[in-house]
Amino acid sequence: MTDTTRIEPTGSGKNPSQATDLWAQAATNPEAKVSDASREPGWERATLEKLAFAALSEQRSARRWKIFFRLTWILLALLLAWAALYQSTAGPSKSAPHTAVVDIKGEIASGAEASAELVVAAMRSALEDEGSQALVLLINSPGGSPVQAGIINDEIVRLKAKYNKPVYAVVEETCASAAYYIAAAADEIFVDKASIVGSIGVLMDGFGFTGTMEKLGVERRLLTAGENKGFLDPFSPQTEKQRAYALTMLDQIHQQFISVVKAGRGDRLKPTPETFSGLFWTGQQAIEMGLADKLGSLDFVAREVVKAEDIIDYTRRENVAERLAKRFGAAMGVGAAKALATTAAPQLR
């Protein structure tokens, strides 16, 4: 008989079924695959290449987004510039007969929408238009700067003489102090019976903290060159001489205000001891005192007085770019500087 010799796998001491199980596990175990792959020659190079390509891909993506955002900002800037240019150049010219209107609303101050710069420019555009039959100043303001009001008042007088067109003031809720300073130059003043009119006076307000500082043990160290350089400093005591000087200055501005009102109202004014005291009155009372002429709204004046019912607004307002800048806080520094500059300035309000 021939003997049959069977050769067993060596090195493991395990039977064939156990060896088969090991091969199956290697085939289905991912970690085993990675381990095996990691032992292949050149795997380090392949991994580095993959990482490099991934980094390049991310850089390209970031670069594309950066270009996109830059183009978006450029497009937005162009749109804002176009809007500003369009607003500054757009407006009626040689149009059909109409009533021109310019708003004077809010505080009358440099940098505000009711500043002399914007109001005067709007009035010029309105009266230069051949189609405008008259100019209506639509007023709703508690007052503001006597300087700004004086510039507007002088320009109303000049423009009326140049273009030979009437200028009317129509009061909504309030026409006080600097606002009335402006209205006094109009040919006629129309009010609502409940409007607030007058307040012909001047003030200069502020605060004094000297007593509080002493109680807190705070020392004010203000160095000046000039005896009155620290005049109206809220942390320094006010002398009688300085107080008298301020009152003299306010009285002079008050007299200027009174002169403008008398020149503008003429014989229609019925002055009393209270007229120039800084008090204010209803529209009905203002008519009785000669501070206003008649009851009437903008539509009434356009329809019944000017005889041109079509109304065109010439008001100069902040453009889109300026509004966005303020919304995002770019004007905060300007506002702070403005507050510091006007704290101690005389005000008609």
C-alpha positions as CSV (number, residue, x, y, z in Angstrom):
1,M,0.0,0.0,0.0
2,T,1.1,3.5,-0.7
3,D,1.2,5.8,2.3
4,T,-0.4,9.2,1.8
5,T,1.5,12.0,3.3
6,R,-0.5,15.2,4.3
7,I,1.5,18.5,4.7
8,E,0.0,20.9,7.3
9,P,0.6,24.7,7.4
10,T,3.6,25.6,9.5
11,G,4.3,28.6,11.8
12,S,0.9,28.8,13.4
13,G,0.1,25.5,14.9
14,K,-3.6,26.1,13.9
15,N,-5.8,23.8,11.9
16,P,-7.1,24.8,8.3
17,S,-10.4,26.1,9.6
18,Q,-8.7,28.5,11.8
19,A,-6.5,29.8,9.0
20,T,-9.6,30.3,6.8
21,D,-11.2,32.4,9.6
22,L,-8.1,34.6,9.7
23,W,-8.3,35.3,6.0
24,A,-12.0,36.1,6.2
25,Q,-11.4,38.5,9.1
26,A,-8.7,40.3,7.1
27,A,-11.0,40.6,4.1
28,T,-13.8,42.2,6.2
29,N,-11.9,44.3,8.7
30,P,-11.2,47.9,7.4
31,E,-8.6,48.5,10.1
32,A,-6.7,45.5,8.8
33,K,-6.9,47.0,5.3
34,V,-5.6,50.3,6.4
35,S,-2.8,48.7,8.3
36,D,-1.9,46.6,5.3
37,A,-2.1,49.7,3.0
38,S,0.0,51.7,5.4
39,R,2.7,49.1,4.9
40,E,2.7,49.6,1.2
41,P,5.7,51.5,-0.2
42,G,5.0,55.2,-1.0
43,W,1.9,55.6,1.2
44,E,3.4,58.7,2.9
45,R,3.8,60.5,-0.4
46,A,0.2,59.7,-1.4
47,T,-1.2,61.0,1.8
48,L,0.8,64.2,1.6
49,E,-0.4,64.7,-2.0
50,K,-4.0,64.3,-0.9
51,L,-3.5,66.8,1.9
52,A,-1.8,69.3,-0.4
53,F,-4.6,69.0,-3.0
54,A,-7.2,69.5,-0.2
55,A,-5.4,72.7,1.0
56,L,-5.2,74.1,-2.5
57,S,-8.9,73.4,-3.0
58,E,-9.7,75.3,0.1
59,Q,-7.5,78.2,-0.9
60,R,-9.2,78.4,-4.3
61,S,-12.6,78.4,-2.6
62,A,-11.6,81.1,-0.1
63,R,-10.2,83.2,-3.0
64,R,-13.4,82.9,-5.0
65,W,-15.5,84.0,-2.0
66,K,-13.2,86.9,-1.4
67,I,-13.5,88.0,-5.0
68,F,-17.3,87.6,-4.8
69,F,-17.5,89.8,-1.7
70,R,-15.2,92.5,-3.2
71,L,-17.3,92.6,-6.3
72,T,-20.5,92.8,-4.2
73,W,-19.1,95.8,-2.2
74,I,-17.9,97.5,-5.4
75,L,-21.4,97.1,-7.0
76,L,-23.0,98.4,-3.8
77,A,-20.7,101.4,-3.8
78,L,-21.6,102.1,-7.4
79,L,-25.3,101.8,-6.7
80,L,-25.0,104.3,-3.8
81,A,-23.0,106.7,-5.9
82,W,-25.5,106.5,-8.6
83,A,-28.4,107.1,-6.2
84,A,-26.6,110.1,-4.7
85,L,-25.9,111.6,-8.1
86,Y,-29.4,110.9,-9.3
87,Q,-30.9,112.5,-6.3
88,S,-28.7,115.6,-6.5
89,T,-29.5,116.1,-10.3
90,A,-33.1,114.9,-10.5
91,G,-35.9,117.4,-10.2
92,P,-38.5,119.2,-12.3
93,S,-37.3,121.7,-14.8
94,K,-39.5,123.9,-16.9
95,S,-42.5,121.8,-15.8
96,A,-46.2,122.6,-15.9
97,P,-47.5,125.2,-13.5
98,H,-47.3,123.9,-10.0
99,T,-46.8,124.9,-6.3
100,A,-43.3,124.3,-5.1
101,V,-42.8,123.1,-1.5
102,V,-39.7,122.9,0.7
103,D,-39.9,121.1,4.1
104,I,-38.3,122.7,7.2
105,K,-38.7,120.0,9.8
106,G,-36.9,119.1,12.9
107,E,-33.9,121.0,14.4
108,I,-32.6,123.9,12.4
109,A,-28.9,123.3,12.6
110,S,-25.7,122.9,10.5
111,G,-25.6,119.3,9.3
112,A,-29.3,118.7,9.9
113,E,-31.9,118.2,7.1
114,A,-33.2,121.7,8.1
115,S,-29.8,123.3,7.7
116,A,-29.3,126.6,5.8
117,E,-27.2,124.8,3.2
118,L,-30.0,122.3,2.2
119,V,-32.9,124.6,2.6
120,V,-31.4,127.5,0.6
121,A,-30.4,125.1,-2.2
122,A,-33.9,123.7,-2.3
123,M,-35.5,127.2,-2.4
124,R,-33.3,128.3,-5.2
125,S,-34.2,125.2,-7.3
126,A,-37.9,125.8,-6.6
127,L,-37.9,129.4,-7.6
128,E,-35.6,128.9,-10.6
129,D,-38.1,126.5,-12.2
130,E,-40.2,128.3,-14.7
131,G,-43.2,126.2,-13.8
132,S,-43.3,127.1,-10.1
133,Q,-45.9,129.7,-9.4
134,A,-45.0,130.1,-5.7
135,L,-42.9,128.6,-3.0
136,V,-44.4,127.1,0.2
137,L,-42.2,126.5,3.2
138,L,-43.9,123.6,5.1
139,I,-42.7,124.1,8.7
140,N,-42.8,121.8,11.6
141,S,-39.8,122.7,13.9
142,P,-39.2,123.7,17.5
143,G,-36.2,126.0,16.4
144,G,-32.5,125.8,16.5
145,S,-29.6,127.9,15.5
146,P,-30.1,131.7,15.0
147,V,-27.2,131.7,12.5
148,Q,-28.8,129.1,10.3
149,A,-32.3,130.7,10.6
150,G,-30.8,134.1,9.8
151,I,-29.1,132.8,6.6
152,I,-32.4,131.3,5.4
153,N,-34.4,134.4,6.3
154,D,-32.0,136.6,4.3
155,E,-32.1,134.3,1.3
156,I,-35.9,134.3,1.3
157,V,-35.9,138.1,1.1
158,R,-33.3,138.0,-1.7
159,L,-35.0,135.3,-3.7
160,K,-38.4,136.9,-3.6
161,A,-37.0,140.1,-5.1
162,K,-35.0,138.2,-7.7
163,Y,-37.7,135.9,-9.0
164,N,-40.8,138.0,-8.2
165,K,-42.6,135.0,-6.9
166,P,-44.5,134.8,-3.6
167,V,-43.2,132.7,-0.7
168,Y,-45.7,131.3,1.9
169,A,-45.2,129.6,5.2
170,V,-47.5,126.8,6.2
171,V,-47.2,125.7,9.8
172,E,-48.1,122.1,10.8
173,E,-47.6,121.3,14.5
174,T,-44.9,123.8,15.5
175,C,-43.2,126.9,14.3
176,A,-41.2,128.2,17.2
177,S,-38.1,130.3,17.8
178,A,-35.7,129.8,14.9
179,A,-38.5,128.3,12.8
180,Y,-40.6,131.5,13.3
181,Y,-37.4,133.5,12.5
182,I,-37.6,131.9,9.1
183,A,-41.4,132.1,8.7
184,A,-41.3,135.9,9.4
185,A,-39.8,136.5,6.0
186,A,-42.7,134.9,4.1
187,D,-45.4,136.9,2.4
188,E,-48.1,135.2,4.4
189,I,-48.1,132.6,7.3
190,F,-50.8,130.0,7.4
191,V,-51.4,127.9,10.5
192,D,-53.7,125.3,12.0
193,K,-55.9,126.6,14.8
194,A,-54.0,124.2,17.2
195,S,-50.5,124.9,15.9
196,I,-47.8,126.2,18.3
197,V,-46.4,129.5,17.1
198,G,-44.0,132.1,18.6
199,S,-41.4,131.6,21.3
200,I,-39.5,134.7,20.2
201,G,-36.6,134.5,22.5
202,V,-33.0,133.3,22.9
203,L,-31.5,130.8,25.4
204,M,-28.1,129.4,26.3
205,D,-28.3,126.4,28.5
206,G,-25.8,124.1,30.2
207,F,-25.0,122.5,33.6
208,G,-22.8,123.3,36.5
209,F,-21.1,120.5,38.6
210,T,-18.9,122.5,40.9
211,G,-20.9,121.6,44.1
212,T,-21.1,118.0,43.2
213,M,-17.4,117.8,42.5
214,E,-16.6,119.3,45.9
215,K,-18.8,116.8,47.7
216,L,-17.1,113.9,45.8
217,G,-13.6,115.4,46.5
218,V,-12.9,115.8,42.8
219,E,-10.5,118.6,41.8
220,R,-10.9,120.4,38.5
221,R,-7.6,121.1,36.8
222,L,-8.3,123.5,33.9
223,L,-5.3,125.4,32.5
224,T,-6.1,128.4,30.2
225,A,-4.3,131.3,28.6
226,G,-6.7,134.1,28.8
227,E,-8.9,135.2,31.7
228,N,-12.2,134.0,30.1
229,K,-11.0,131.0,28.0
230,G,-12.8,128.7,30.4
231,F,-16.0,130.7,30.1
232,L,-19.1,128.4,30.4
233,D,-17.0,125.4,31.4
234,P,-19.5,123.3,33.4
235,F,-16.8,122.2,35.9
236,S,-15.7,125.7,36.8
237,P,-17.6,128.4,38.8
238,Q,-19.2,131.2,36.7
239,T,-18.4,134.7,37.7
240,E,-20.8,137.6,37.7
241,K,-18.8,139.3,35.0
242,Q,-19.1,136.2,32.7
243,R,-22.8,135.9,33.4
244,A,-23.3,139.6,32.5
245,Y,-21.4,139.1,29.3
246,A,-23.5,136.1,28.3
247,L,-26.7,138.0,29.0
248,T,-25.5,141.0,26.9
249,M,-24.8,138.7,24.0
250,L,-28.2,136.9,24.3
251,D,-30.0,140.3,24.4
252,Q,-28.2,141.4,21.2
253,I,-29.3,138.2,19.4
254,H,-32.8,138.7,20.8
255,Q,-33.0,142.2,19.4
256,Q,-31.9,140.9,16.0
257,F,-34.7,138.4,16.2
258,I,-37.3,141.1,17.1
259,S,-36.1,143.3,14.3
260,V,-36.5,140.5,11.8
261,V,-40.1,139.8,13.0
262,K,-41.1,143.4,12.9
263,A,-39.6,143.8,9.4
264,G,-41.3,140.7,8.1
265,R,-44.8,141.2,9.7
266,G,-44.9,145.0,9.3
267,D,-48.3,146.6,10.2
268,R,-49.9,143.2,10.6
269,L,-48.1,142.7,13.9
270,K,-50.0,143.7,17.0
271,P,-47.3,143.6,19.7
272,T,-48.0,143.3,23.4
273,P,-45.6,143.2,26.3
274,E,-45.7,139.4,26.0
275,T,-45.1,139.2,22.2
276,F,-41.3,139.0,22.5
277,S,-41.0,137.4,25.9
278,G,-40.4,133.9,24.6
279,L,-44.0,132.7,25.1
280,F,-45.8,130.7,22.4
281,W,-49.4,130.6,21.4
282,T,-51.9,128.5,19.4
283,G,-52.4,129.2,15.8
284,Q,-55.7,130.9,16.5
285,Q,-54.1,133.2,19.0
286,A,-51.2,133.9,16.6
287,I,-53.6,135.2,14.0
288,E,-55.2,137.5,16.5
289,M,-51.8,138.8,17.5
290,G,-50.6,139.3,13.9
291,L,-48.0,136.6,14.2
292,A,-49.8,134.6,11.5
293,D,-52.3,135.5,8.8
294,K,-54.9,132.8,8.1
295,L,-55.9,129.2,8.8
296,G,-54.8,126.9,6.0
297,S,-53.0,123.7,5.0
298,L,-50.6,123.0,2.2
299,D,-53.3,121.8,-0.1
300,F,-55.5,124.8,0.7
301,V,-52.7,127.2,-0.1
302,A,-51.9,125.4,-3.4
303,R,-55.5,125.3,-4.4
304,E,-57.0,128.5,-3.2
305,V,-54.0,130.9,-2.9
306,V,-51.5,129.9,-5.5
307,K,-54.2,128.5,-7.9
308,A,-51.8,125.6,-8.8
309,E,-53.1,122.3,-7.3
310,D,-50.1,120.3,-8.5
311,I,-47.5,120.2,-5.7
312,I,-43.8,119.4,-6.3
313,D,-41.5,118.8,-3.5
314,Y,-38.0,120.3,-3.9
315,T,-36.8,119.4,-0.4
316,R,-33.1,118.4,-0.2
317,R,-32.7,115.3,2.0
318,E,-29.9,113.0,3.0
319,N,-29.1,110.5,0.2
320,V,-29.1,106.8,0.6
321,A,-25.4,106.6,1.2
322,E,-25.6,109.1,4.1
323,R,-28.5,107.2,5.7
324,L,-26.7,103.9,5.5
325,A,-23.5,105.4,6.9
326,K,-25.5,106.7,9.9
327,R,-27.3,103.5,10.3
328,F,-24.0,101.6,10.6
329,G,-22.6,104.1,13.0
330,A,-20.3,106.1,10.8
331,A,-21.9,109.3,12.0
332,M,-21.4,108.7,15.7
333,G,-18.2,110.7,15.8
334,V,-19.8,113.5,13.9
335,G,-22.8,113.5,16.3
336,A,-20.4,113.7,19.3
337,A,-18.4,116.6,17.8
338,K,-21.7,118.4,16.9
339,A,-22.9,118.0,20.5
340,L,-19.7,119.4,21.9
341,A,-19.7,122.3,19.4
342,T,-23.3,123.3,20.1
343,T,-23.6,122.8,23.9
344,A,-22.9,126.4,24.8
345,A,-24.1,128.1,21.6
346,P,-27.1,130.4,21.7
347,Q,-30.3,128.7,20.6
348,L,-33.7,129.9,19.4
349,R,-35.9,127.2,20.9
